[in-house]
Structure formats: C-alpha cells, structure tokens
Amino acid sequence: MPIPLPPEPNKDASAPTDEKPRGLAAIPALAPLTQRAFAMLWTTWLVANICMWMNDVAAAWMMTSLTHSPLWVALVQTAATLPVFLLGLPSGALADILDRRRYFIATQFWVAGVALLLCVMVLGGWMTPPILLVLVFANGIGLAMRWPVFSALIPELVPRAQLPAAVALNSVSMNTSRIVGPLTAGALIASFGSAYVFVLNAVLSLISAFIIMRWRREHVPDPLGRERLQSAIRVGLQFVGQSARLKTVFLLIFLFFFHSTAIMALMPLIAQGLKGGGAGLFTLMLAAMGAGAICAAMVLPRLRAMMSPQQLVGRGVTLQALSMAVVAVAPNAYVAVPAMIIGGGAWITAANTLSVSAQLGLPNWVRARGMSMFQMALMGASASGAAVWGQIATVGSLRLSLLIASASAIITVTVALRVTRDRMIEEDMTPSHVFKAPQTEAPPQPGHVVVQIEYHIDPARGADFRKLMQDSRRSRLRQGALSWELLHDLSDPGRYVEQIVDESWVDHLRRFDRVTAADVALRDRKLAFHIGEQPPAVARWVSVAR
C-alpha cells in the first residue's frame, strides 16, 4: 500500500516562449577564441578532425585499390558513420554522468590504437575489403564516443551569447581539417603509401590526448550520486521525445544528411571519372568543399541577422542540392571544383543552423544525451544514405544517383519545413532553483514515488486547462518522470488531480535540479486556473507493494 510523503511545493512545467535570445547575431565569428579553455580544446578538436579526414581519405582511396565496386567504396562511409548511430545514445549518457575530461581522453587513445592496427594490417599485406570495413568501423566507435562529450562541453566553455559562433567555429574546425587532412593524406599516399597516413594519424591522436590531459576541468559529482546508465538513457529519450523543437531539428538533419552524403560517399569515383581525375582531384574537391564552408562560417553571423533559422536551413539545403546536381553533370574539374566550393558553404549554413537550434533546446544536464541523438540522426542518415546512393550508382550510374539525391533533397526538406514551421518555438532552458526539494528525516524505503497535485478550477474553463496540462505532461516526462496522468473527479467537475510517478525517491529529487525558467512560467500559467483559497494541495506516496 502507498505511504504518504511530505507535501511538494508548487513545482515545475514547461512552457514555450516567443522571446529569443538577444545579441546572438551581433557576436563576431572569432569571439569564442578569446576564451582560453575553448581555444585550447578547439585546437585539439582541429587536430582530431584532421586525423579523422586523413583516415577516411586513406581508407576510401585504399578501397578503390582493393575493389572497383561502387557499393564497396560507398560502404566505407557507412562503416565510418554507423557506429555513431548505434552507440550514440549510450555514449551521450556516459558523457552526462561521467567525468567528461577523462572520458574525452579515453576516446583519443582508442582512436590512436585503431590507427596503429590499420598501419600494421597494411604494412603486413593482410588488408582486404572486409577487414578494411571492420577497422573503419572500429575507428568510428572512437568517434561515436568522442563527439557527444565535445558537443556537451562547448556551452560550458563560452557565454551563451557566443554559442552560435562557437558552434560555427566547431564547423570551421571540421572544414579546415577537410582541407588539411585530405591534402596531407593525398601527399603521403602519393609519396609513401596509405600506411604512413595511419601512422601520422596515430601520432597526432596521441598528441591530442596529451593536450587534453593538460586541461584542468573540475568535475563536480552529483550530490545525489551517479545516475544509472539505463535510467540516464531512458530520460534522454524521454526528453527528446517530449520536445517538438528537437524532434523537428532531428527530422531536418536526417533529411539533409541522407541526401547530402551522396556527394561525399561517391566522390572518389566522381574524381576518377572526370578528365584527368585521380587522387589529386579527389583531395582538391574535398579541399574546395572545406574552403567554401570556412568562408560561409565567417559570414554566418551576418546571415543569422538577415534570415530566420528556417530560411537559412531551406536555402542552405537547396543550394547544396543544386551544387550536387552541377557536379553530377560536370564535364571537368573546372566546373566541379567551383560547385564544391558553393556546396560547402551551403552545407555549413544548414548544418550549423540546425546544430545551434539543438544546443539551445537542451539544458546542460541532458546536453550530451541530446547531442548524441542529434549525431545519431546525422550519422544514421549518412550511413543509410551512402548505402542507398551507392546502390543506385551500382545499378544505374553516378550521374543518376546524384541527380535523384539532389531533387529528393529539395522536395523533402521543403515539405518538412512547411509542415513543421510552427514547432521551432524557443524555450528558456536557464536553470531555476525556485522550487526547493522536500526534506525527510530518513530516506523513504525503495519504491516508486507517486506525487498528486490537486487543482480546483472553473468547470467552464476545463477544456483550456486540460490543453495546458498536456504541456505539464511533456515537462514532467522530460525531467525524468516515469509516467504522468491527469485525473478528473466525476462527482466534482472542477476538481483535477495531476499524478506523477517517479522511479525512486532519488529520481524524484533529481527533477528539482532540472527545473528551468520555462518550467516556472508554466507553473504560473497552471496556477492562474486554480480558484481555491489555498494553493494546490500536494501529496507524496511511496509504493511499498505491487
């Protein structure tokens, strides 16, 4: 039978607000680099991304020397990105509940170890297409574990106003490495062979790990103890599942990368098919795309001031798709390379806008989990897209595959933006400590905690109240509640009871630490319906038998 627990002060909920953060567009593009910790980790991230591109270029080019099948070549991209899709959520949960610094270091050593193994297999003459895919997949595991923790660290390294610029610089790092990595890999492949690319990759990965070890970040353990991995994953899924904004962002990023990955997955074969093509043109096309992205990142603050996020995404996707179509029909490098520059600029415009929208929709306590799911959508789209467009190129042609991807991208993203245009409302995720956690003389015995909050309202406003309480449901579940119900008294039309079930007493207390300014605003809107002389009565129960 349930045992009553101490009453709860009026608590949280979630409410959208139309107010947008001020001053985001006015921040200079390089402002985050004035933050010492960010500058150090950004440099480390640049080196890590250079290693990633060197590895991907060497693996992709090595596959073309092992087989001429478009499907096998495209599967290199799938093997590189699939681990992020499969492991993204557990890695994000671990990044939220462990010491992020130590976790970041461990991922670097994993990547270095895989690079050494790749080197050994190549030098020993044992490399085959299946073995190459397995080792690329293993390298992807390290990337899957590394990406969420770095994404979660960015907002704590810079002020909120600098967050869009910091995310853009993160993309600049990626695209600078898109130039430096392929050029370095191409030079090494041409001069010494692919094995030495993997050797340099291993050395740079180790250097990055030692640089991160110099960073002195204080890890503050949760006073309530470390959240269990299974529970952390459940709460992360609930948070995203109850956020219309995040679900829209994830849908758009999936559609964008599913189509845009066609050019990346098939680029080795495109470069080979152009007049005078080869490893040099392959790296030049990658570098051109990276150069376009860097140039676009420098003007993104101005673009954000001129256009809404939806406009930036829509126009970025359209321009990237059109540039892909131009590459599909390009007769030579003089046409293909400028198209890649334009496509790179359009790519970063759409990707950065969606990444910033995801970051602003996540509070710190769940940020790594949320961004890991963002990356899962991105990499899952890349992995499946590479396989789909590779298969179409196998049964048809490279040109047909790219043209279909281009047309489909414009159509699907345009439709998605139109259908979801009213779901990108920004909520204030600023932490709030208005609500105080209940105190008990001794921790309650184990069992689910049931909270009941009783409201008395004007029956004539019942429909509006029930509609508002759906926002409360989303809020409670995003904070980690196990379940939520709204009960209506059949004998008293004005009496409603909100019932929230938490997995345990500790999980109930965690919800108080997760209250945001938006939750406080929703609490006030709920109280506006209450007509009782006293505040809504609150009762807590612990389930002792089931």
C-alpha positions as CSV (number, residue, x, y, z in Angstrom):
1,M,0.0,0.0,0.0
2,P,1.2,3.6,-0.6
3,I,2.8,5.5,2.2
4,P,2.3,9.4,2.2
5,L,5.4,11.5,1.9
6,P,5.9,15.2,2.7
7,P,4.0,17.7,0.6
8,E,5.6,19.3,-2.5
9,P,5.8,23.0,-3.1
10,N,4.3,24.1,-6.4
11,K,6.6,22.7,-8.9
12,D,7.7,22.9,-12.5
13,A,6.4,22.5,-16.0
14,S,7.4,23.5,-19.5
15,A,6.1,26.4,-21.5
16,P,7.2,27.8,-24.8
17,T,8.1,31.4,-25.1
18,D,8.4,33.6,-28.1
19,E,11.2,35.6,-26.7
20,K,14.5,35.0,-28.5
21,P,18.0,35.4,-27.0
22,R,19.2,38.9,-27.8
23,G,22.6,39.7,-29.3
24,L,23.3,36.3,-30.8
25,A,23.8,37.6,-34.4
26,A,26.0,40.6,-33.3
27,I,28.7,38.4,-31.8
28,P,31.9,38.3,-34.0
29,A,32.7,35.0,-35.6
30,L,36.0,34.6,-33.8
31,A,34.9,35.9,-30.3
32,P,34.8,32.4,-28.6
33,L,38.6,32.0,-29.2
34,T,39.1,34.7,-26.6
35,Q,38.1,32.1,-24.0
36,R,41.3,30.2,-23.2
37,A,39.8,26.8,-22.5
38,F,37.7,26.9,-25.6
39,A,40.7,28.0,-27.7
40,M,42.8,25.1,-26.4
41,L,40.1,22.4,-26.9
42,W,39.2,23.9,-30.3
43,T,42.8,23.5,-31.4
44,T,42.7,19.9,-30.1
45,W,39.5,19.3,-31.9
46,L,41.0,20.6,-35.1
47,V,43.9,18.2,-34.9
48,A,41.4,15.3,-34.1
49,N,39.3,16.2,-37.1
50,I,42.4,16.3,-39.3
51,C,43.2,12.8,-38.2
52,M,39.6,11.7,-38.9
53,W,39.8,13.1,-42.5
54,M,43.2,11.6,-43.1
55,N,41.9,8.2,-42.0
56,D,38.7,8.5,-44.1
57,V,40.6,9.6,-47.2
58,A,43.2,6.9,-46.9
59,A,40.6,4.2,-46.3
60,A,38.4,5.4,-49.2
61,W,41.3,5.5,-51.6
62,M,42.6,2.2,-50.4
63,M,39.2,0.6,-51.0
64,T,39.4,1.8,-54.7
65,S,42.7,-0.1,-55.0
66,L,41.2,-3.2,-53.4
67,T,38.0,-3.2,-55.5
68,H,36.2,-1.2,-58.2
69,S,32.7,-1.9,-56.9
70,P,30.8,1.4,-56.2
71,L,28.9,-0.4,-53.3
72,W,32.1,-1.4,-51.5
73,V,33.5,2.1,-51.9
74,A,30.3,3.7,-50.6
75,L,30.3,1.2,-47.7
76,V,33.4,2.8,-46.3
77,Q,31.3,5.9,-45.5
78,T,28.7,3.6,-44.0
79,A,31.2,1.8,-41.8
80,A,32.7,5.1,-40.6
81,T,29.3,6.6,-39.6
82,L,27.2,3.6,-38.5
83,P,28.9,3.3,-35.0
84,V,27.7,6.8,-34.1
85,F,24.1,5.7,-35.0
86,L,24.4,2.5,-32.9
87,L,26.4,3.8,-29.9
88,G,25.4,7.5,-29.9
89,L,22.9,7.3,-27.1
90,P,25.0,5.2,-24.6
91,S,28.0,7.4,-25.3
92,G,25.9,10.5,-24.7
93,A,24.6,9.1,-21.4
94,L,28.1,8.3,-20.3
95,A,29.3,11.8,-21.1
96,D,26.5,13.2,-18.9
97,I,27.2,11.0,-15.9
98,L,31.0,10.6,-16.0
99,D,33.9,13.0,-15.8
100,R,33.8,14.5,-19.3
101,R,37.6,15.3,-19.3
102,R,38.7,11.7,-18.6
103,Y,36.1,10.3,-21.0
104,F,37.4,12.6,-23.7
105,I,41.0,11.5,-23.2
106,A,40.0,7.8,-23.3
107,T,38.3,8.2,-26.7
108,Q,41.5,9.7,-28.1
109,F,43.6,6.7,-27.0
110,W,41.1,4.4,-28.6
111,V,41.3,6.2,-32.0
112,A,45.1,6.1,-31.8
113,G,45.1,2.4,-31.2
114,V,42.9,1.7,-34.2
115,A,45.2,3.8,-36.4
116,L,48.2,1.7,-35.3
117,L,46.3,-1.5,-36.1
118,L,45.4,-0.2,-39.5
119,C,49.0,0.5,-40.1
120,V,50.1,-3.0,-39.2
121,M,47.5,-4.6,-41.4
122,V,48.5,-2.5,-44.4
123,L,52.3,-3.0,-43.9
124,G,51.8,-6.7,-43.4
125,G,49.9,-7.1,-46.7
126,W,46.9,-8.5,-44.9
127,M,44.3,-5.9,-45.9
128,T,41.1,-6.9,-47.7
129,P,37.8,-5.0,-48.3
130,P,36.0,-6.7,-45.3
131,I,38.9,-6.2,-42.9
132,L,39.2,-2.6,-44.0
133,L,35.5,-2.0,-43.3
134,V,35.8,-3.6,-39.9
135,L,38.7,-1.4,-38.9
136,V,37.0,1.7,-40.2
137,F,34.0,0.7,-38.1
138,A,36.3,0.3,-35.1
139,N,37.6,3.8,-35.7
140,G,34.0,5.0,-35.9
141,I,33.4,3.6,-32.4
142,G,36.0,6.1,-31.1
143,L,34.4,8.9,-33.0
144,A,31.0,7.9,-31.7
145,M,32.2,8.1,-28.1
146,R,34.1,11.4,-28.6
147,W,31.6,13.6,-30.4
148,P,28.9,13.9,-27.8
149,V,31.3,14.8,-25.0
150,F,32.9,17.6,-27.0
151,S,29.5,18.9,-28.1
152,A,28.3,19.0,-24.5
153,L,31.5,20.8,-23.4
154,I,31.1,23.8,-25.8
155,P,28.3,25.6,-23.9
156,E,30.2,25.5,-20.6
157,L,33.3,26.9,-22.3
158,V,31.7,30.1,-23.7
159,P,29.0,32.5,-22.7
160,R,25.5,31.8,-24.1
161,A,25.7,34.7,-26.5
162,Q,28.8,33.2,-28.1
163,L,27.3,29.8,-28.5
164,P,26.3,30.1,-32.2
165,A,29.7,31.5,-33.0
166,A,31.4,28.6,-31.1
167,V,29.3,26.0,-32.9
168,A,30.2,27.7,-36.2
169,L,33.9,27.6,-35.2
170,N,33.5,23.9,-34.5
171,S,32.3,23.5,-38.1
172,V,35.3,25.7,-39.2
173,S,37.5,23.2,-37.4
174,M,35.8,20.3,-39.3
175,N,36.1,22.1,-42.6
176,T,39.7,23.3,-42.1
177,S,40.5,19.7,-41.4
178,R,38.6,18.8,-44.6
179,I,41.3,20.8,-46.5
180,V,44.4,19.9,-44.4
181,G,43.5,16.3,-43.8
182,P,42.9,15.2,-47.4
183,L,45.8,17.3,-48.7
184,T,48.2,15.7,-46.2
185,A,46.8,12.2,-46.8
186,G,47.0,12.7,-50.5
187,A,50.6,13.8,-50.3
188,L,51.5,10.8,-48.1
189,I,49.6,8.3,-50.2
190,A,51.4,9.6,-53.4
191,S,54.8,9.6,-51.8
192,F,54.9,6.8,-49.3
193,G,51.6,4.8,-49.3
194,S,48.5,4.7,-47.2
195,A,50.1,3.0,-44.2
196,Y,52.0,6.2,-43.4
197,V,48.7,8.1,-43.2
198,F,47.6,5.8,-40.5
199,V,51.0,6.2,-38.7
200,L,50.6,10.0,-38.7
201,N,47.0,9.7,-37.6
202,A,48.1,7.6,-34.6
203,V,50.8,10.1,-33.6
204,L,48.5,13.1,-33.9
205,S,45.8,11.3,-31.9
206,L,48.2,10.7,-29.1
207,I,49.4,14.3,-29.1
208,S,45.7,15.4,-28.9
209,A,45.2,13.1,-25.9
210,F,48.1,14.6,-24.0
211,I,46.9,18.2,-24.7
212,I,43.5,17.3,-23.3
213,M,45.3,16.0,-20.2
214,R,46.7,19.5,-19.6
215,W,43.2,20.9,-19.3
216,R,42.2,21.3,-15.6
217,R,38.4,20.9,-15.5
218,E,36.9,20.3,-12.1
219,H,34.4,17.5,-12.2
220,V,31.6,18.2,-9.6
221,P,30.0,14.9,-8.7
222,D,26.2,14.9,-8.4
223,P,25.3,15.1,-4.7
224,L,22.5,12.6,-5.4
225,G,25.0,10.1,-6.8
226,R,25.7,8.9,-10.3
227,E,22.7,8.3,-12.4
228,R,22.3,4.7,-13.6
229,L,23.1,4.2,-17.3
230,Q,19.8,2.6,-18.1
231,S,17.9,5.3,-16.4
232,A,20.0,8.0,-18.0
233,I,19.3,6.6,-21.5
234,R,15.5,6.4,-20.7
235,V,15.4,10.0,-19.5
236,G,17.4,11.2,-22.5
237,L,15.0,9.5,-24.9
238,Q,12.0,11.0,-23.0
239,F,13.5,14.5,-23.1
240,V,13.8,14.4,-26.9
241,G,10.5,12.6,-27.4
242,Q,8.6,15.3,-25.5
243,S,10.3,18.2,-27.3
244,A,8.6,19.2,-30.5
245,R,11.5,21.6,-31.3
246,L,14.2,18.8,-31.0
247,K,12.1,16.3,-33.0
248,T,11.8,18.8,-35.8
249,V,15.5,19.5,-35.8
250,F,16.3,15.8,-35.8
251,L,14.0,15.2,-38.8
252,L,15.6,18.1,-40.7
253,I,19.1,17.0,-40.0
254,F,18.3,13.4,-41.0
255,L,16.8,14.5,-44.3
256,F,19.6,16.9,-45.1
257,F,22.5,14.4,-44.4
258,F,20.7,11.4,-46.0
259,H,20.8,13.3,-49.3
260,S,24.0,15.4,-49.0
261,T,26.0,12.3,-48.1
262,A,25.7,11.2,-51.8
263,I,28.4,13.6,-52.9
264,M,30.7,12.5,-50.1
265,A,30.2,8.8,-50.5
266,L,30.7,8.8,-54.2
267,M,33.4,11.4,-54.5
268,P,36.3,9.0,-55.0
269,L,34.5,7.6,-58.1
270,I,33.4,11.0,-59.3
271,A,37.0,12.2,-59.2
272,Q,38.2,9.1,-61.1
273,G,35.6,9.7,-63.8
274,L,36.4,13.3,-64.5
275,K,39.0,14.2,-67.2
276,G,42.5,14.0,-65.6
277,G,40.9,12.7,-62.4
278,G,42.7,10.8,-59.7
279,A,43.9,11.1,-56.1
280,G,44.9,14.7,-56.6
281,L,41.5,15.8,-57.9
282,F,39.8,13.8,-55.1
283,T,41.7,15.8,-52.5
284,L,41.1,19.0,-54.4
285,M,37.4,18.5,-54.4
286,L,37.4,17.8,-50.7
287,A,39.5,20.9,-50.1
288,A,37.2,23.0,-52.2
289,M,34.2,22.0,-50.2
290,G,36.1,22.7,-47.0
291,A,37.2,26.2,-48.2
292,G,33.6,27.1,-49.1
293,A,32.4,26.0,-45.6
294,I,35.1,28.1,-43.9
295,C,34.2,31.2,-45.9
296,A,30.5,30.7,-45.2
297,A,31.2,30.3,-41.4
298,M,32.8,33.8,-41.4
299,V,29.7,35.4,-42.7
300,L,27.1,33.3,-40.8
301,P,26.6,35.9,-38.0
302,R,25.5,38.4,-40.7
303,L,23.3,35.8,-42.3
304,R,21.6,35.0,-39.0
305,A,20.8,38.7,-38.6
306,M,19.2,38.7,-42.1
307,M,17.2,35.4,-42.1
308,S,15.3,33.2,-39.8
309,P,16.7,29.7,-38.9
310,Q,14.0,28.1,-41.2
311,Q,15.1,30.3,-44.1
312,L,18.8,29.5,-43.5
313,V,18.1,25.8,-43.5
314,G,15.8,25.9,-46.5
315,R,18.1,28.0,-48.7
316,G,21.2,26.1,-47.5
317,V,19.7,22.7,-48.4
318,T,18.5,23.9,-51.8
319,L,21.9,25.5,-52.7
320,Q,23.8,22.4,-51.6
321,A,21.5,20.1,-53.6
322,L,21.9,22.3,-56.7
323,S,25.7,22.2,-56.4
324,M,25.5,18.4,-56.2
325,A,23.5,18.4,-59.4
326,V,26.1,20.5,-61.1
327,V,28.9,18.1,-60.0
328,A,26.8,15.2,-61.4
329,V,26.8,16.7,-64.9
330,A,30.2,18.5,-64.7
331,P,32.5,17.7,-67.7
332,N,35.7,18.5,-65.9
333,A,37.3,19.8,-62.7
334,Y,36.8,23.5,-63.8
335,V,33.1,23.1,-63.3
336,A,33.1,20.5,-60.5
337,V,35.5,22.4,-58.1
338,P,33.6,25.7,-58.0
339,A,30.4,23.8,-57.5
340,M,32.0,22.0,-54.5
341,I,33.0,25.4,-53.0
342,I,29.4,26.6,-53.2
343,G,28.1,23.3,-51.9
344,G,30.5,23.5,-48.9
345,G,29.2,27.0,-48.0
346,A,25.6,25.8,-48.3
347,W,26.4,22.7,-46.3
348,I,27.7,24.6,-43.2
349,T,24.9,27.1,-43.4
350,A,22.2,24.4,-43.0
351,A,24.2,22.1,-40.6
352,N,25.3,24.9,-38.3
353,T,21.8,26.4,-38.0
354,L,20.4,23.0,-37.1
355,S,23.2,22.3,-34.6
356,V,22.7,25.7,-32.8
357,S,18.9,25.0,-32.6
358,A,19.6,21.7,-31.0
359,Q,22.1,23.2,-28.5
360,L,19.7,25.9,-27.4
361,G,16.9,23.4,-26.9
362,L,18.9,21.4,-24.4
363,P,19.7,22.1,-20.7
364,N,23.2,21.2,-19.5
365,W,22.2,18.1,-17.5
366,V,21.0,16.3,-20.6
367,R,23.0,18.1,-23.3
368,A,25.4,15.2,-24.2
369,R,22.5,12.8,-24.5
370,G,20.5,15.2,-26.7
371,M,23.5,16.0,-28.9
372,S,24.4,12.3,-29.1
373,M,20.9,11.7,-30.5
374,F,21.4,14.6,-32.9
375,Q,24.6,13.0,-34.1
376,M,22.8,9.6,-34.3
377,A,20.3,11.2,-36.7
378,L,23.1,12.8,-38.7
379,M,25.3,9.7,-38.9
380,G,22.4,7.3,-39.3
381,A,21.3,9.4,-42.3
382,S,24.8,9.4,-43.7
383,A,25.2,5.7,-43.3
384,S,21.9,4.8,-44.8
385,G,22.2,7.4,-47.5
386,A,25.7,6.2,-48.5
387,A,24.4,2.7,-49.0
388,V,21.3,3.8,-50.9
389,W,23.1,6.2,-53.3
390,G,25.9,3.7,-53.7
391,Q,23.4,1.0,-54.7
392,I,21.6,3.4,-57.1
393,A,25.0,4.2,-58.7
394,T,25.8,0.5,-59.0
395,V,22.6,-0.4,-60.8
396,G,22.3,2.9,-62.7
397,S,25.1,5.5,-62.8
398,L,26.9,8.0,-60.7
399,R,25.1,10.9,-62.5
400,L,21.7,9.3,-62.0
401,S,22.4,8.8,-58.3
402,L,23.5,12.4,-57.6
403,L,20.6,13.9,-59.6
404,I,18.0,11.8,-57.8
405,A,19.6,12.8,-54.4
406,S,19.5,16.5,-55.4
407,A,15.9,16.5,-56.5
408,S,14.7,14.5,-53.5
409,A,16.6,16.7,-51.0
410,I,14.9,19.9,-52.2
411,I,11.4,18.3,-52.2
412,T,11.5,16.5,-48.9
413,V,13.2,19.3,-46.9
414,T,10.8,22.0,-48.4
415,V,7.8,19.9,-47.4
416,A,9.2,19.2,-43.9
417,L,9.9,22.9,-43.2
418,R,6.4,23.8,-44.3
419,V,4.8,21.1,-42.2
420,T,6.9,21.9,-39.0
421,R,7.2,25.7,-39.3
422,D,5.3,26.3,-36.0
423,R,7.3,23.7,-34.0
424,M,10.6,25.7,-33.7
425,I,9.5,27.8,-30.7
426,E,12.4,28.5,-28.4
427,E,12.1,27.7,-24.7
428,D,14.1,29.3,-21.9
429,M,16.3,26.5,-20.7
430,T,18.0,28.6,-18.0
431,P,18.2,26.6,-14.7
432,S,15.9,27.7,-12.0
433,H,16.1,27.0,-8.3
434,V,12.7,28.4,-7.4
435,F,11.4,25.1,-6.2
436,K,13.0,23.5,-3.1
437,A,13.3,19.8,-2.8
438,P,11.3,18.2,0.0
439,Q,13.2,17.1,3.2
440,T,12.7,13.9,5.1
441,E,14.1,12.7,8.4
442,A,15.3,9.5,6.7
443,P,15.3,8.4,3.0
444,P,12.0,6.6,2.2
445,Q,12.1,2.9,1.6
446,P,12.6,1.8,-2.0
447,G,9.7,2.0,-4.4
448,H,8.1,4.2,-6.9
449,V,7.2,7.7,-5.7
450,V,3.7,9.0,-6.6
451,V,3.0,12.7,-6.4
452,Q,-0.5,14.0,-6.5
453,I,-1.3,17.7,-7.0
454,E,-4.9,18.8,-6.6
455,Y,-6.4,21.7,-8.6
456,H,-9.8,23.4,-8.3
457,I,-10.8,25.3,-11.4
458,D,-13.8,26.8,-13.0
459,P,-15.6,24.0,-14.9
460,A,-16.3,26.3,-17.8
461,R,-12.5,26.5,-18.4
462,G,-12.0,22.8,-18.2
463,A,-11.1,22.3,-21.9
464,D,-8.4,25.1,-21.7
465,F,-7.0,23.6,-18.5
466,R,-6.7,20.1,-19.9
467,K,-4.9,21.5,-23.0
468,L,-2.5,23.4,-20.8
469,M,-1.9,20.3,-18.7
470,Q,-0.5,18.5,-21.8
471,D,2.4,20.9,-21.6
472,S,2.8,19.9,-18.0
473,R,2.9,16.2,-19.1
474,R,5.7,17.0,-21.5
475,S,7.6,18.9,-18.9
476,R,7.3,16.1,-16.2
477,L,8.4,13.4,-18.7
478,R,11.3,15.5,-20.0
479,Q,12.6,15.9,-16.4
480,G,12.6,12.1,-16.0
481,A,9.2,11.1,-14.5
482,L,8.2,7.5,-15.2
483,S,4.6,8.3,-16.0
484,W,2.0,11.1,-15.8
485,E,-1.8,11.2,-15.6
486,L,-4.5,13.9,-15.2
487,L,-7.4,12.6,-13.1
488,H,-10.9,14.2,-13.2
489,D,-13.3,13.9,-10.3
490,L,-16.6,12.6,-11.6
491,S,-18.6,14.0,-8.7
492,D,-16.9,17.4,-8.8
493,P,-16.4,18.8,-12.3
494,G,-13.9,21.5,-11.1
495,R,-11.5,19.1,-9.3
496,Y,-8.5,17.7,-11.1
497,V,-5.6,15.7,-9.8
498,E,-2.2,15.7,-11.6
499,Q,-0.4,12.4,-10.8
500,I,3.3,12.0,-11.5
501,V,5.2,8.7,-10.9
502,D,9.0,8.7,-10.3
503,E,11.2,5.6,-10.4
504,S,12.6,6.2,-6.9
505,W,13.0,8.9,-4.3
506,V,16.4,9.9,-5.7
507,D,14.9,10.2,-9.2
508,H,12.2,12.4,-7.7
509,L,14.8,14.7,-6.1
510,R,16.7,14.9,-9.4
511,R,13.7,16.6,-11.0
512,F,14.1,19.6,-8.8
513,D,17.6,20.1,-10.2
514,R,16.2,20.0,-13.7
515,V,13.7,22.9,-13.4
516,T,14.1,25.7,-16.0
517,A,12.8,29.2,-16.3
518,A,10.3,27.8,-18.9
519,D,9.0,25.3,-16.2
520,V,8.5,28.2,-13.7
521,A,6.5,30.1,-16.4
522,L,4.3,27.1,-17.0
523,R,3.7,26.6,-13.2
524,D,2.4,30.2,-13.1
525,R,0.1,29.6,-16.0
526,K,-1.3,26.5,-14.3
527,L,-1.8,28.4,-11.0
528,A,-3.8,31.0,-12.9
529,F,-6.5,28.4,-13.4
530,H,-6.7,27.5,-9.7
531,I,-9.5,29.1,-7.8
532,G,-9.1,27.6,-4.4
533,E,-8.4,29.8,-1.4
534,Q,-5.2,27.7,-0.7
535,P,-2.5,26.7,-3.2
536,P,-3.0,23.3,-4.9
537,A,-2.7,20.6,-2.3
538,V,0.3,18.3,-2.8
539,A,0.7,14.7,-1.5
540,R,3.5,12.3,-2.0
541,W,3.3,8.5,-1.7
542,V,5.8,5.7,-1.9
543,S,4.7,2.4,-3.4
544,V,5.6,-0.5,-1.0
545,A,3.8,-3.3,-2.7
546,R,3.0,-4.0,-6.4
